[in-house]
């Protein structure tokens, strides 16, 4: 499993603690140090079954300063993927990528259903 997170994020820390408490092994990737590439984001989006807007960190300062709430609806999927790939702080986290699922954000019940 690939666990993509931002170590200073409290939700990411909770998700990591949950993984550890269940004895699950993963590769940790700091989203600030190694932003997901466009092709990774496109693959994860396709596998997740989620709308692409769910991959945006809507509570982040960068999202707000760029006015993305109003701009995203008029952007193509390609433009959105390019934007997400440009800065890891725009990407919602944590992201957990397994062979069977791509989970965006941490909801314990969803993670338990997918992993346990």
N, C-alpha and C positions, 0 to 999 in steps of 0.2 A: 504494500500500500504506500501511496505517496500522500504525505500530510503537508499541505501548503498552508503556512500560517505567518502571522506577524507576532513575534514573541512578546511585544508590549501590549497586545490585545488581550483583554481579560476573557473574552469568549474563546479565543484560541487556547489560552491556558487551561480553561475548563475542559475544552475538547481534548486536549493532550492528556490531562489528568484522567479523563474518562477512558481514553484508549489504554493508558498505562494500567489503570485499575482493573481492566478486563484482560490484561496480559496480551494485548494485540501488538504486533510488531509493525513498524512503519519506517519509512525514510522521511526525515524532517527536512523541509525546505523553507527557508526564510524568504517570504515574498518581497521584502524590501531589498534583499541582497540578490535574489535571482527571480526576477519577474517572469511569470509564465509567457512563453512565446505565443505569437498569434496562432500558429498551427496547433499548439497544445490547447489553447482556449477554444478554438473551433472544434477540436475533437471532444473536449470535455463538454462543451455546450451540446453537441449532437448526442452524446451518450447520456447526458443528464435528463433529457426530456423537459428541461426548464426553458422558459423564455429567456433570451439573452439578457434582458434587463435585470434578471435575478443575479447576474454575475457582477453587477455594479455595487460598490460600497456606498450606498445612498446616504449613510450618516457621516461619511468622511469629509474633511475640509476641502479637499481638492474637487470632489464631486460638486460640492456647493459653490465653490469659487468659480468653477467653469460653467455654472448655470445648467448643468446637465439634466435637471428635472424637466426643464422646458425644451432643451435641445435634442434629447434622445429620441423622442417620438418621430422627429423629422430626419433622423439619420438612418442610413442603410445598415444592414447587418455587417457589411465589410467595414464601414466607417466605425461602427461600434467596436468590432474586434481590434481594429488598428488602435483605437483609443485605449482599450483595456490593456493591450500589449505595450503601450507606451509608458505606463507607470503602475507598479504593483499596488500603490495606495488607492487606485481606482477599483481594484478587484475585491469583491466581497470575500471574506475569509471567516473561518478556515474552509479549505477545500480538501476533501478526502477522495482520492482516486484509487479505486480498487479494480480488480478484473471484472467485477459484476456491476459496479455502480460508480457514479460521481455524485458526491454529496456536497452541497454548497451551503455554508452557514452551519451552525451547530444546534440541532434539535435532538436531544437525547433519544427520544422515542424513535425518530427516523433512523438515527445511527444504530440503535439497538436492533431495529427491524432488518436493517441491511447487513449487519455484521455479526449478530449473535444467533 
